[in-house]
């Protein structure tokens, strides 16, 4: 069963560093299955456990590249290494991203073009992802959620003011605000 993504600003779990997963249990397996279902229904390319109200260091990802090759998995207790950012302003056409915790909006954000993420999967097997481009953006975005950072926290002052106005208009500044992917109207 899909879990509900929570909207930003009022929910403490989205602003807290998530805890490590000590043991992979049936509850963790169920959580990850629910996260995949939610991510797919949204549709999204990634989902972190804090986005569904669970303060654990887990994220899922799913992306199909231009050659129709699928890329999908989960990372538990990830570590992230990245190439330093290129200086300059982000390109709104090439570097915009959105978030299931701030649904229906996109903002330009500069990210590193290459990253390595390590961790484990649901079977406890080691995971090592060395990626660039859009895949690197996805992994950085989801990793940020595990450290209590939402992509809008990284925006410049002008975009941050816009985010605040949208959040107030939609009533997202209170704990418990959520939406159902594929069902709720996000254009309030």
C-alpha positions as CSV (number, residue, x, y, z in Angstrom):
1,X,0.0,0.0,0.0
2,X,1.4,3.4,-1.0
3,X,2.3,5.8,1.8
4,X,1.4,9.5,1.7
5,X,4.2,11.9,1.0
6,X,4.2,14.8,3.5
7,X,4.5,18.4,2.4
8,X,7.2,20.6,3.7
9,X,7.8,23.3,6.3
10,X,5.7,22.0,9.2
11,X,6.8,18.4,9.5
12,X,9.8,17.9,11.9
13,X,10.9,14.6,10.3
14,X,11.7,16.5,7.1
15,X,14.1,18.8,8.9
16,X,15.9,16.2,11.1
17,X,18.9,14.0,10.4
18,X,17.5,10.4,9.8
19,X,18.7,7.5,11.9
20,X,20.7,4.6,10.6
21,X,19.0,1.3,9.9
22,X,20.5,-1.2,12.3
23,X,18.7,-4.3,11.1
24,X,16.8,-5.1,7.9
25,X,13.4,-6.4,9.2
26,X,10.1,-7.3,7.6
27,X,8.9,-3.8,8.6
28,X,11.8,-2.2,6.6
29,X,11.0,-4.4,3.6
30,X,7.4,-3.4,3.8
31,X,8.4,0.3,4.1
32,X,10.6,0.1,1.0
33,X,7.9,-1.7,-1.0
34,X,5.4,1.0,0.0
35,X,8.0,3.7,-0.9
36,X,8.4,2.2,-4.4
37,X,4.6,2.2,-4.8
38,X,4.3,5.8,-3.7
39,X,7.2,6.9,-5.9
40,X,5.7,5.3,-8.9
41,X,2.2,6.6,-8.3
42,X,3.4,10.2,-7.9
43,X,5.2,9.7,-10.4
44,X,8.7,10.5,-9.0
45,X,12.3,9.5,-9.6
46,X,13.2,9.1,-6.0
47,X,11.7,9.0,-2.5
48,X,13.4,9.1,0.9
49,X,11.9,7.6,4.1
50,X,11.6,11.0,5.8
51,X,9.2,12.1,3.0
52,X,6.7,9.5,4.2
53,X,7.2,10.4,7.9
54,X,9.8,7.7,8.7
55,X,13.1,9.1,10.1
56,X,15.4,6.3,8.7
57,X,18.3,6.5,6.3
58,X,16.6,4.8,3.3
59,X,15.8,6.0,-0.2
60,X,14.5,4.5,-3.4
61,X,15.2,5.7,-6.9
62,X,13.9,4.9,-10.4
63,X,14.8,6.5,-13.7
64,X,14.6,5.4,-17.4
65,X,17.3,7.0,-19.5
66,X,17.1,8.3,-23.1
67,X,17.9,4.8,-24.4
68,X,15.0,3.3,-22.4
69,X,17.3,1.6,-19.9
70,X,15.7,1.3,-16.5
71,X,17.7,2.2,-13.4
72,X,16.0,1.4,-10.1
73,X,16.9,0.4,-6.6
74,X,17.1,1.3,-2.9
75,X,20.0,2.4,-0.7
76,X,20.0,1.9,3.0
77,X,22.5,3.9,5.2
78,X,24.0,5.6,2.2
79,X,27.2,7.6,2.1
80,X,27.7,10.3,-0.6
81,X,30.8,11.6,-2.3
82,X,30.6,14.2,-5.0
83,X,32.7,16.3,-7.4
84,X,32.7,20.0,-6.3
85,X,30.0,22.1,-7.9
86,X,30.7,24.2,-11.0
87,X,30.5,27.9,-10.0
88,X,27.7,30.0,-11.4
89,X,23.9,30.2,-11.5
90,X,21.9,27.1,-12.4
91,X,20.4,26.9,-15.9
92,X,16.6,26.8,-15.4
93,X,16.1,24.6,-18.5
94,X,18.7,22.0,-17.6
95,X,19.0,22.2,-13.8
96,X,15.4,22.4,-12.5
97,X,14.1,19.8,-10.1
98,X,11.0,19.2,-8.2
99,X,10.1,17.3,-5.0
100,X,7.3,15.1,-3.8
101,X,7.4,17.1,-0.5
102,X,6.8,20.3,-2.4
103,X,4.6,18.9,-5.2
104,X,3.7,20.6,-8.4
105,X,6.6,23.1,-8.4
106,X,10.1,23.1,-10.0
107,X,13.1,25.4,-9.3
108,X,16.6,25.6,-10.7
109,X,19.3,24.3,-8.4
110,X,23.0,23.8,-9.1
111,X,24.1,20.2,-8.2
112,X,27.3,18.3,-8.6
113,X,27.5,16.5,-12.0
114,X,29.2,13.4,-10.6
115,X,28.7,11.4,-7.4
116,X,29.4,8.1,-5.8
117,X,26.9,6.6,-3.3
118,X,27.6,3.5,-1.3
119,X,25.3,1.7,1.2
120,X,23.4,-1.6,1.3
121,X,20.2,-2.9,-0.4
122,X,17.3,-4.8,1.2
123,X,19.3,-8.1,1.1
124,X,22.2,-6.4,3.0
125,X,24.4,-6.6,-0.1
126,X,26.8,-3.7,-0.8
127,X,25.6,-1.0,-3.2
128,X,28.0,1.3,-5.1
129,X,26.5,3.8,-7.5
130,X,29.0,5.9,-9.5
131,X,26.9,8.2,-11.7
132,X,26.7,11.5,-13.5
133,X,24.1,13.9,-14.9
134,X,20.5,13.4,-14.0
135,X,21.2,10.3,-11.9
136,X,23.7,12.2,-9.8
137,X,21.1,14.9,-9.3
138,X,18.5,12.3,-8.1
139,X,21.0,10.7,-5.6
140,X,22.0,14.1,-4.2
141,X,18.4,15.2,-3.8
142,X,17.4,12.0,-1.9
143,X,20.5,12.0,0.2
144,X,19.7,15.6,1.3
145,X,16.4,14.4,2.6
146,X,18.2,12.0,5.0
147,X,20.1,15.0,6.4
148,X,17.0,17.1,6.9
149,X,17.5,19.2,3.8
150,X,14.8,19.8,1.3
151,X,15.9,21.1,-2.1
152,X,14.0,24.4,-1.5
153,X,16.3,25.0,1.5
154,X,19.1,25.3,-1.1
155,X,17.4,27.9,-3.3
156,X,18.5,31.6,-3.6
157,X,16.5,34.3,-1.8
158,X,14.2,35.2,-4.7
159,X,13.1,31.6,-5.2
160,X,12.9,31.0,-1.4
161,X,10.4,33.9,-1.1
162,X,8.3,32.3,-3.9
163,X,8.4,29.0,-2.0
164,X,7.2,30.7,1.1
165,X,4.2,32.3,-0.7
166,X,3.2,29.0,-2.3
167,X,3.5,27.1,1.0
168,X,1.3,29.7,2.8
169,X,-1.3,29.7,-0.1
170,X,-1.5,25.9,0.0
171,X,-1.5,25.6,3.8
172,X,1.7,23.5,3.9
173,X,3.2,25.3,6.9
174,X,1.6,22.9,9.5
175,X,2.4,19.4,10.6
176,X,0.3,16.6,9.0
177,X,-0.1,18.2,5.5
178,X,0.0,15.4,3.0
179,X,-1.2,14.5,-0.5
180,X,-2.2,11.4,-2.4
181,X,-0.1,10.9,-5.6
182,X,-2.2,10.7,-8.7
183,X,-5.4,11.7,-6.8
184,X,-5.0,15.1,-5.2
185,X,-5.0,18.4,-7.2
186,X,-1.7,20.1,-6.7
187,X,-2.6,23.3,-8.4
188,X,-4.7,24.8,-5.5
